[in-house]
Amino acid sequence: MKKIQQIIELVRLDKPIGYLLLFWPCLWGLTLANYYNQNFKIFFLYIMFFFLGSVLMRSAGCIINDIVDRKFDKKISRTKSRPIASGKVKIFEAVIYTSILCFLALIILIQFNVLTIELGMASMVLAFTYPFMKRLTYWPQLFLGFTFNWGIIMAWSAIHSDLSITPFILYVAAIFWTLGYDTIYGLQDLRDDEIIGLKSTSIKFQNNVKNFVTICYLLTITFLIILTFFIDTNFFYFLILMLIAYQFYLQIKNFNKNRPETCLKAFKSNNYIGILVFISLLTNYI
């Protein structure tokens, strides 16, 4: 029972916001793509596949991240009790878990067409190089945006077996969304990261962080509006966009870089953004 609890902590199953933020873009991409096909049997099947894939890959990504960051995690109050950093889980054991998770994710991936399989393999490269970005650049959150939202492109290709500019517009909107919310998330470790020499947009823009996040979220809304030039929309789509903008406003208003709990709360509220964008795309079916 103790080992099961350690595994749950290791892959963050007790913190579902991580895999939900990975899954929402997948669902957006599927909803956008299925509008042109209206094959709901495939749509619901692929929702299940992408959800399972999101949980598996997020779990594997967490383990890789913890292996790479184990020495840093020991020095940060928020992360020093993580299973690998604390020594509860050995690195070899963690590698075995990662291999199993990736194998299960591969089983799901090969259910799709060749293009989607190729895109999925490419995402593995993004996922496993992300943990090193905070050592190399002040923009690891941007790299996370490329990684976390790749499911939009994969979802489109899964249904259409090709690529188009339409999902890439949604992809860009999602990248700026991730850049904003992960900057807020990074504020929790601002002082510790500075001390140990890690980099992030949270550190780079700490003196103007609300302005930076505002720009990111404005760009998200802008690209969701640009998307309307490529898809059929209606009044309800724009109504939901207004609700999304309001949610962004509340995040920016309420988070305080000197109060980590407000940053975490604002970060978690992005689950509502995921739901709202999904609903906005569903309105096109009306």
URRAVEN-V681424 format. One record per residue. N is the residue number from 1. PHI is phi in degrees with one decimal (* if undefined). BURIAL is 1 if it has 9 or more other C-alpha atoms within 8 Angstrom, else 0. Layout:
n = (N,N)
phi = (PHI,PHI)
burial = (BURIAL,BURIAL)
This chain:
n = (1,2,3,4,5,6,7,8,9,10,11,12,13,14,15,16,17,18,19,20,21,22,23,24,25,26,27,28,29,30,31,32,33,34,35,36,37,38,39,40,41,42,43,44,45,46,47,48,49,50,51,52,53,54,55,56,57,58,59,60,61,62,63,64,65,66,67,68,69,70,71,72,73,74,75,76,77,78,79,80,81,82,83,84,85,86,87,88,89,90,91,92,93,94,95,96,97,98,99,100,101,102,103,104,105,106,107,108,109,110,111,112,113,114,115,116,117,118,119,120,121,122,123,124,125,126,127,128,129,130,131,132,133,134,135,136,137,138,139,140,141,142,143,144,145,146,147,148,149,150,151,152,153,154,155,156,157,158,159,160,161,162,163,164,165,166,167,168,169,170,171,172,173,174,175,176,177,178,179,180,181,182,183,184,185,186,187,188,189,190,191,192,193,194,195,196,197,198,199,200,201,202,203,204,205,206,207,208,209,210,211,212,213,214,215,216,217,218,219,220,221,222,223,224,225,226,227,228,229,230,231,232,233,234,235,236,237,238,239,240,241,242,243,244,245,246,247,248,249,250,251,252,253,254,255,256,257,258,259,260,261,262,263,264,265,266,267,268,269,270,271,272,273,274,275,276,277,278,279,280,281,282,283,284,285,286)
phi = (*,-64.3,-65.2,-61.9,-63.2,-65.5,-67.0,-60.3,-66.5,-62.9,-97.7,63.1,-64.9,-81.2,-128.8,-64.8,-56.9,-61.9,-77.0,-67.7,-68.3,-82.0,-76.8,-54.1,-59.5,-61.1,-65.7,-59.6,-62.0,-65.1,-65.3,-63.8,-69.9,-69.6,-55.4,-85.5,-105.1,56.4,-104.4,-77.3,-64.4,-65.7,-55.8,-71.6,-64.0,-70.5,-59.7,-63.4,-60.3,-69.7,-66.2,-62.5,-62.5,-63.9,-64.4,-65.6,-73.6,-63.7,-64.0,-63.4,-62.5,-62.8,-66.4,-59.1,-60.8,-71.5,-67.0,-65.5,-98.1,-56.3,-71.4,-71.2,-58.7,-64.1,-96.8,-110.4,-58.3,-71.9,-116.9,-66.1,-94.0,-59.7,-52.8,-76.7,-60.7,-85.8,86.1,-68.3,-121.3,-78.4,-62.2,-59.5,-61.6,-64.9,-64.3,-61.5,-60.3,-61.4,-61.6,-64.6,-61.9,-66.9,-64.9,-63.9,-64.2,-65.1,-58.2,-69.6,-60.0,-74.1,-78.4,-98.1,-73.8,-61.2,-60.8,-66.8,-63.0,-62.5,-65.2,-66.0,-65.4,-63.8,-66.4,-62.7,-62.9,-61.4,-64.0,-89.2,-98.3,-54.3,-57.4,-85.7,-64.0,-68.0,-89.7,-105.9,-146.7,-80.1,-117.2,-63.6,-64.6,-68.0,-63.1,-62.4,-60.6,-61.2,-75.7,-69.0,-107.1,-60.4,-59.9,-62.2,-68.1,-63.6,-63.8,-61.8,-67.0,-63.0,-89.9,-101.7,60.7,-153.9,-120.0,-150.6,-67.3,-57.1,-66.4,-70.3,-66.1,-64.1,-60.1,-64.5,-58.4,-68.8,-61.8,-67.1,-59.7,-63.5,-57.8,-71.3,-70.7,-78.3,-65.6,-61.9,-60.2,-66.3,-64.0,-62.3,-110.9,-52.7,-67.9,-62.5,-62.8,-63.0,-64.6,-91.1,89.4,-82.0,-119.5,-169.3,-67.5,-61.4,-77.8,-59.3,-111.1,-58.8,-79.2,-136.2,-66.1,-66.3,-65.0,-63.6,-63.4,-59.3,-62.5,-59.2,-71.6,-63.8,-68.2,-59.6,-62.2,-58.9,-73.0,-69.1,-74.2,-58.1,-57.1,-66.2,-77.3,-115.9,-133.2,-79.2,-129.1,-145.7,-57.4,-65.4,-58.2,-71.2,-63.4,-66.4,-59.5,-64.4,-66.4,-62.5,-59.8,-66.4,-61.9,-61.2,-59.0,-63.4,-58.7,-63.5,-67.0,-93.0,-79.9,-132.5,-61.4,-91.2,-128.3,-52.5,-64.7,-72.6,-68.3,-64.6,-63.7,-64.8,-60.1,-64.0,-67.3,-69.0,-61.0,-66.5,-63.1,-58.1,-65.6,-66.8,-64.4,-58.1,-64.0,-61.1,-72.9,-66.4,-63.0,-68.7,-79.0,-71.2)
burial = (0,0,0,0,0,1,0,1,1,1,1,1,0,0,0,0,0,1,1,1,1,1,1,1,1,1,1,1,1,1,1,1,1,1,1,0,0,0,0,0,0,0,1,0,0,1,1,0,1,1,1,1,1,1,1,1,1,1,1,1,1,1,1,1,1,1,1,1,1,1,0,0,1,1,1,1,0,0,1,1,1,1,1,1,1,1,0,0,1,0,0,0,0,1,1,0,1,1,0,0,1,1,0,1,1,0,0,1,1,0,0,1,1,0,1,1,1,0,1,1,0,0,1,0,0,1,1,1,0,1,1,0,1,1,0,0,1,1,1,1,1,1,1,1,1,1,1,1,1,1,1,1,1,1,1,1,1,1,1,0,1,0,1,0,0,1,1,1,1,1,1,1,1,1,1,1,1,1,1,1,1,1,1,1,1,1,1,1,1,1,0,1,1,1,0,0,0,1,1,1,1,1,1,0,1,1,0,0,1,0,0,1,1,1,0,1,1,0,1,1,1,1,1,1,0,1,1,1,0,0,0,0,1,0,0,1,1,1,0,1,1,0,1,1,1,0,1,1,0,0,1,1,0,0,1,0,1,0,1,1,0,1,1,1,1,1,1,0,1,1,1,0,1,1,1,1,1,1,1,1,1,1,1,1,0,0)
